[in-house]
Amino acid sequence: MAERLIEANGVELCTESFGDTTDSPILLIMGIGASMLWWEDDFCRMLADGGRFVIRYDHRDTGRSVTYERGRPGYTGSDLVADGAGVLDAYGIPSAHVVGVSGGGVIAQLLALDHPERVLSLVLISTSPALPVGRELPGPTEAFGRFVSTAEADWSDAGSVIDYLVDYARVLVGSQRAFDEGAVRDLVRRDVERACDFAPSRTTTPSRRTTGNDHLCHHSRLRRS
C-alpha cells in the first residue's frame, strides 16, 4: 500500500492501491469534495484480502491531487468522469468493477455511460440517478436541511473546519447507528492535515457543461454547505 501520483487528462492525481495487481480490480470513487481517505483503510484492506485489487484516488481539489484557485475550478464535471478512466489507464487496467458514493456515484454512472467497456459492474451508494428519471428519490431529512442551512465554518482555521466536518458526519450517520466521534475526528484531522489546500474542496464547484453536471454540482453543494 503506497500513494502514487499519476498523470491523468493533463493533471496530477494522487492514488493508492491495495492488494495484488493480478486480482480483479475495483475502482473506488468518493463523493465530490471528499478525499480518498473516506474510503477507510480497513475497508480497502478487507476488499483486497477478498481477492480484489483496490484503487482509490483523490479528486481534483481534494487531498494531494491538483488544486485550483478557490471558486475558479479549471475543470468540468466531464473532466471528473474522465479522471476515473485516466486512473485505470495509469494502472494499465482495461476495465474494473466501479464503486461510487454520493457524487462519486454520479461519476460512476456517467463513466459507465461514456466508457461502457471500462466498467465491469456498478455499485452505487447514497447517490441519485445521473440522468433524468420518472421517479426521484426522497429528499434529505429536516435535520440535514437545518444543518446545511445554519452551520458555518472558518475555512482558514483547521480547528473550525474539523469541528464542522465532524458535526456534518454526525448528521449523516443519523439516529439509528452509534456515532464514533473519536474515530471520525481522527479521520477528519488526517484529511485536513494531508490536503495540499483544503479550502478549495469545500468552496469550488465544477463548471456545468455536459449532461450530468447539474447532479455533480448538486452533490458538491451538499458536501460543502
C-alpha positions as CSV (number, residue, x, y, z in Angstrom):
1,M,0.0,0.0,0.0
2,A,1.6,3.3,-1.1
3,E,0.3,6.5,-2.5
4,R,1.2,7.1,-6.2
5,L,1.0,10.4,-8.1
6,I,-0.2,9.8,-11.7
7,E,-0.8,12.0,-14.8
8,A,-4.4,11.8,-16.0
9,N,-6.0,14.1,-18.5
10,G,-3.1,16.6,-18.2
11,V,-3.3,16.9,-14.4
12,E,-1.7,15.2,-11.4
13,L,-3.9,13.0,-9.3
14,C,-3.0,11.1,-6.1
15,T,-3.9,7.5,-6.0
16,E,-3.4,4.5,-3.7
17,S,-3.7,0.8,-4.3
18,F,-4.3,-2.3,-2.1
19,G,-3.8,-5.9,-2.9
20,D,-2.3,-8.0,-5.8
21,T,-2.3,-6.4,-9.3
22,T,-3.3,-9.7,-10.8
23,D,-6.6,-9.8,-8.9
24,S,-9.9,-8.5,-10.2
25,P,-9.8,-4.6,-10.0
26,I,-12.1,-2.3,-8.1
27,L,-12.1,1.4,-8.6
28,L,-13.5,3.4,-5.6
29,I,-14.9,6.9,-6.4
30,M,-15.6,9.1,-3.4
31,G,-18.1,11.9,-3.3
32,I,-17.4,15.4,-4.6
33,G,-15.2,17.4,-2.1
34,A,-14.0,14.4,-0.2
35,S,-10.6,12.8,-0.5
36,M,-9.9,9.1,-0.9
37,L,-9.3,8.8,2.9
38,W,-13.1,8.5,3.3
39,W,-12.7,5.0,1.7
40,E,-11.2,3.9,5.0
41,D,-8.0,1.8,5.1
42,D,-9.6,-1.2,6.8
43,F,-12.4,-1.3,4.2
44,C,-9.9,-1.2,1.4
45,R,-7.8,-4.0,3.0
46,M,-10.9,-6.1,3.5
47,L,-11.7,-5.9,-0.2
48,A,-8.0,-6.7,-1.1
49,D,-8.0,-9.7,1.3
50,G,-11.0,-11.0,-0.5
51,G,-9.1,-11.2,-3.8
52,R,-9.5,-7.8,-5.3
53,F,-7.0,-5.2,-6.5
54,V,-8.4,-2.0,-5.0
55,I,-7.7,1.6,-6.2
56,R,-8.8,4.8,-4.5
57,Y,-7.9,8.3,-5.5
58,D,-8.2,12.0,-4.6
59,H,-10.5,14.0,-6.9
60,R,-9.2,17.3,-8.2
61,D,-9.2,19.9,-5.3
62,T,-9.0,17.2,-2.7
63,G,-6.2,15.6,-0.8
64,R,-2.9,15.6,-2.7
65,S,-4.3,16.0,-6.2
66,V,-4.1,19.1,-8.2
67,T,-5.8,22.2,-6.7
68,Y,-7.2,25.3,-8.3
69,E,-7.9,28.9,-7.3
70,R,-10.7,29.0,-4.8
71,G,-14.1,29.4,-6.6
72,R,-12.5,29.1,-10.0
73,P,-12.3,25.4,-11.0
74,G,-10.3,24.8,-14.1
75,Y,-12.4,21.7,-14.9
76,T,-15.9,20.5,-15.5
77,G,-18.0,17.5,-14.3
78,S,-17.0,15.7,-17.5
79,D,-13.3,16.0,-16.5
80,L,-14.1,14.3,-13.2
81,V,-15.7,11.5,-15.1
82,A,-12.7,11.2,-17.5
83,D,-10.4,11.2,-14.5
84,G,-11.8,7.9,-13.4
85,A,-10.9,6.4,-16.8
86,G,-7.5,8.1,-16.5
87,V,-6.8,6.4,-13.2
88,L,-7.5,3.0,-14.8
89,D,-5.2,3.9,-17.7
90,A,-2.4,4.8,-15.3
91,Y,-2.6,1.4,-13.7
92,G,-2.8,-0.4,-17.1
93,I,-6.3,-1.7,-16.3
94,P,-8.7,-2.1,-19.3
95,S,-11.8,-2.4,-17.1
96,A,-12.8,-2.6,-13.4
97,H,-15.7,-3.0,-11.0
98,V,-16.6,0.6,-10.1
99,V,-18.0,1.7,-6.7
100,G,-19.3,5.2,-6.2
101,V,-20.8,7.0,-3.2
102,S,-22.8,10.3,-3.3
103,G,-21.4,12.5,-6.1
104,G,-19.0,9.7,-6.8
105,G,-22.0,7.5,-7.6
106,V,-23.0,10.0,-10.3
107,I,-19.4,10.0,-11.7
108,A,-19.5,6.2,-11.7
109,Q,-22.8,6.2,-13.7
110,L,-21.5,8.7,-16.2
111,L,-18.3,6.7,-16.5
112,A,-20.3,3.6,-17.4
113,L,-22.3,5.6,-20.0
114,D,-19.3,7.3,-21.5
115,H,-17.0,4.3,-21.4
116,P,-19.1,1.1,-21.0
117,E,-16.1,-1.0,-22.0
118,R,-14.3,0.1,-18.9
119,V,-16.9,-0.8,-16.3
120,L,-17.4,-4.5,-15.4
121,S,-20.1,-3.7,-12.8
122,L,-21.5,-0.8,-10.8
123,V,-22.1,-0.5,-7.1
124,L,-23.9,2.8,-6.2
125,I,-24.1,4.1,-2.6
126,S,-26.1,7.0,-1.2
127,T,-26.5,8.6,-4.7
128,S,-29.0,9.7,-7.3
129,P,-29.6,8.9,-10.9
130,A,-27.1,10.7,-13.2
131,L,-29.8,11.3,-15.8
132,P,-33.4,12.4,-15.5
133,V,-35.8,9.6,-14.5
134,G,-39.5,9.4,-13.9
135,R,-39.3,8.9,-10.2
136,E,-36.9,10.8,-7.9
137,L,-35.6,9.5,-4.6
138,P,-36.8,11.1,-1.3
139,G,-35.1,14.3,-0.3
140,P,-32.8,14.9,2.7
141,T,-34.2,14.9,6.2
142,E,-35.2,18.0,8.1
143,A,-32.2,17.6,10.4
144,F,-29.8,17.6,7.4
145,G,-31.5,20.6,5.9
146,R,-31.2,22.6,9.2
147,F,-27.5,21.7,9.5
148,V,-26.5,22.8,5.9
149,S,-28.6,26.0,6.2
150,T,-27.2,27.1,9.6
151,A,-23.8,25.5,10.3
152,E,-20.8,27.6,9.5
153,A,-17.0,27.0,9.3
154,D,-14.0,29.3,9.1
155,W,-12.2,27.6,6.2
156,S,-8.9,29.3,7.0
157,D,-8.9,27.7,10.5
158,A,-8.2,24.0,10.7
159,G,-9.9,23.6,14.1
160,S,-13.1,25.2,12.8
161,V,-13.1,23.0,9.7
162,I,-12.5,19.8,11.7
163,D,-15.3,20.6,14.1
164,Y,-17.7,21.4,11.2
165,L,-16.9,18.2,9.3
166,V,-17.3,16.1,12.5
167,D,-20.7,17.6,13.0
168,Y,-21.6,17.1,9.4
169,A,-20.6,13.4,9.7
170,R,-22.8,13.1,12.8
171,V,-25.8,14.4,10.9
172,L,-25.1,11.9,8.0
173,V,-25.0,9.0,10.4
174,G,-28.4,9.8,11.8
175,S,-30.0,8.4,14.9
176,Q,-30.2,4.7,14.1
177,R,-26.5,4.0,14.4
178,A,-23.8,4.8,17.0
179,F,-21.6,7.7,16.1
180,D,-17.9,7.1,16.9
181,E,-16.8,10.7,17.3
182,G,-13.2,9.8,18.2
183,A,-12.7,7.8,15.0
184,V,-14.4,10.4,12.8
185,R,-12.4,13.2,14.3
186,D,-9.2,11.4,13.7
187,L,-10.1,10.7,10.1
188,V,-11.1,14.4,9.5
189,R,-7.9,15.6,11.2
190,R,-5.8,13.4,8.9
191,D,-7.8,14.6,5.9
192,V,-7.3,18.3,6.7
193,E,-3.6,17.9,7.6
194,R,-2.9,15.8,4.4
195,A,-4.5,18.1,1.9
196,C,-2.4,20.4,-0.3
197,D,-5.0,23.1,0.2
198,F,-8.2,22.1,1.9
199,A,-10.4,25.1,1.3
200,P,-11.0,24.6,-2.5
201,S,-12.6,21.2,-1.9
202,R,-15.4,22.9,0.0
203,T,-15.7,26.2,-1.9
204,T,-15.3,25.1,-5.5
205,T,-18.0,23.5,-7.8
206,P,-17.2,22.0,-11.2
207,S,-18.4,24.0,-14.1
208,R,-21.6,22.8,-15.7
209,R,-21.0,21.9,-19.3
210,T,-22.3,18.4,-20.0
211,T,-25.2,16.1,-19.2
212,G,-25.0,15.1,-15.6
213,N,-23.1,18.2,-14.3
214,D,-26.1,19.5,-12.6
215,H,-26.2,16.4,-10.5
216,L,-22.4,16.7,-9.8
217,C,-22.9,20.4,-8.7
218,H,-25.9,19.4,-6.5
219,H,-23.8,16.8,-4.7
220,S,-20.9,19.3,-4.4
221,R,-23.1,21.9,-2.7
222,L,-24.3,19.3,-0.2
223,R,-20.7,18.4,0.7
224,R,-19.5,22.0,1.1
225,S,-22.6,23.7,2.6
